[in-house]
Amino acid sequence: MKQVDNSFSYFVGIQNLQDVAPKDARICVMNILGNESRKVTPVSHAFSGGNVVAGVQYGRSGILETPIGDIPVYPRLAQVIKHHQFDTGVIYLPPGAVFHAVTELLHYNKSLKRIVIVTEKMSVKDQLVIREICQSNQVDVFGANSLGVGDSWNKVRIGGALGGDKPEESLLKGSIAIHSNSGNFGNTIASYLKTSGFGTTTIISSGKDKIIQFGIAEFLHAAQNDKRTKAVVLYVEPGGRYEQEALNMIKNKKLKFDKPMVVCVTGRWKSQLTRAVGHAGALAGDGDGAESKEKWFDNYLEMNAFDPEKPDKVGKKGIRVKSIQHIPIAVKAVFDKLKWNNDFKPIGDLSLKPWMGKDFEYKLPITLRLPVVEAMDPYNHEIKKFNKELGGSYLRRKMRNASGASRIDPKTQIAELYNSPVVDLVEYPFESNIIFTLIKEHPHQEDLPFVNACLNYLSRSEDIYYEAILVAEQNNATPNQALMTAVSMMGNNSQFVLGKKYIRGLLTLLTEMEVKDKFTPFDLEKASKIAKKLFPTGKLNQDDFAKMMISELNEKISKSNIIQFVLHFIKNNKLENCNLFLIAAIYTDIAFQALLLKKISRNTVENLITFTGIEARISVLAGINPLKNTLLKKIRKREPVKILQTPFTEVAFQSVFDRPPRDTELQEFQALLALTLTNGVGTISAKGAKESVSARNNISTAFAGFMSNTGLAHGGAGFEAVDFLIDAFHKMKISDPGKIPDAFRIKSLSDDVAIQYLEYKQKAKAEGKTSYNRIPCINHPVFKGNPINTDPREDYIYHHFKQLKIDNVFWEFYHELVNSLFKVGVSSNVYCVNIDAVIAVISLKLMWPDYKKDRIRKADMQKIGFIIFLLGRMTGVSAEISDHLDRGQDMDCRTPVSETVYVV
């Protein structure tokens, strides 16, 4: 029988920390080839000089390779016993199998001294039974949920991954013993102690399940008897009274311990939890939370918590620290108090040493300008590899009803694109928003002329596309259906393929040259050698477009070394398509900052010519009379070439209205397009695009999917409001909707319309009709219930236009109408004018002069309203397509069978 120390009423075999992980320990590992053990055991075995004699993998035999030789693996423990002797068992099995393994070890090996249980989430019942049978067999147990034990003097590690893959770096010989409820923090504390010149004797990861088999009392007893150990460090988490019992034993002289201790109690935040987080036992009960444990130790140490600003305020018994990083300072302070020397010269320090960092042109305060240091091996190689990669990477997931691009703000109900409310995007021209929806930031003002030139160049389509639309329209296709025909024909054409090749090549070149920003010069000749392999030369000379762009870009050289390289390369090499190469360079330059910040993916940038090419073509193809419009004809012929610098907002306007814009019309038009960019991922137009991406189609097919999911009920319904306004104003002579007649006339008209509607509604109810026409663009399911209601989106745009001194008689009428409806009794409160009204009133104002002159018919007005919606939503949908390409999975938009319903 083994001797039981009289300090304890139960068996404690380990009387000295030197017995925890002795040099002569021989180990058998249960489940040695499991996922965790097969990685950890070879490191422990090599570090300890070969202390694992065998392992068990139930039902399987073989070997486990290690740096110092193979470990034999047996299918049953009974076979291990026939060939090997061991005194220590390490268990990596699942929770339900641990009890069986313990009983097996005890049954077959009567020489067993200790068991280390790495397994976590064991049942309390199993742990209690294991304790009883191990007590009966006089075997010490560490765990469960332990990261193992280690001895720095003996250079031995048993079970678990104390010290990680390189235990020799943190398990340094010294005078401090560590008992930690957290295995990882046991590692961390040992590493931190080095910075004050302290090593360790023994480290014990006790685990923090409900039952701690080798607790604080047993640890302090063994530390007291270990001549190597001068002081102890305790890392304590909430839950259990092991610490209180140990301190009471010392106080009542049932346990002798007179060495200093530094204690870190953590987990105050866990007092708010109702279930365990991390460690099963780290959930405080009644009076055993972090604050209670702090008081236990403060009372024992007769000191308040350590203040790193006053390191001399420590006691000879030790001190409690509030944070783990204060442990090395506190240990040093206690040693100084006792006039003891540290173990060796300090190694390193705990100052922040960023492995990565860049100010990206921001002028940071001196205190925040931390120098970047090279990371330790192997992280330095991984960081270098990571830094060479351009763009962000996203976790793939099901994106059926999810989006990283759009959302509806739950408070304001305003749609947002990349956290920018659409009401804010009305400030930007169409061309700027086209780029924003793809790279998540607007191009600089000086870049817009280049963006316009690129979009206009890419907008050109062959006659067959116009002919296809004409045939579709002759067959009574809706505008979205006719456009979808042309978009489907675009496929992944040669222009898109070559454009992607050029951008991909430029990004590869910048990666190879390790360009960190476009303002830092790099070796142009070296870059040219790389470029020649990426961009095969051709025979095409520079045309007028290329010459114009090169001339304009020469003025941009000082601001971008990317552009400087491109011009240098073009000057000395002929390319297959110089125009596309220049567009690729401009897009790369504009998107480069967002790429560096990993705001966007590389794939999105590589597809910029495809995205913008499709959007530019749609904008021109969608027009009322694109083949006869003077501006569009010039852009199509690219004569004169300077015409390609026309702002694309104006090009789109002329495409839609078949005339030049007047006065403030471009501002109103760009506002219309911005307001229709998105209404969240739940819209069927967005879903059409996402479902197409989910089926792994070309980008053009995704745009066609968006168009197939629009129609007279979604996109074309705006004409109802326009029709309503035309009928309301048919007797009022309005030549310029931008000039407001006297308030009396508008009020009188709104009263008349309200009375007519009241009579219509009363008649419908008298006839027993439950369904009747509503006035479009008033009321909202969210913005209602108050005496006077407003839609904050409409209200914002209304006042924004007022500040710009842009008036709209139809808009003023709507504001009067909701008051008149309340006054005559149609409504019980004043309805809001909703966001749809903004689209209707601006559209009608832009069409009104041509309508009054009979230049356009009602059918044309319906088409124009639909096209405006399509162009705005097209731009927003490009963000959904790009986002789904980055994040989505194949077939992730399918409806699960469990959600389908068969209707009889």
Disulfide bonds with the S-S distance in Angstrom:
none
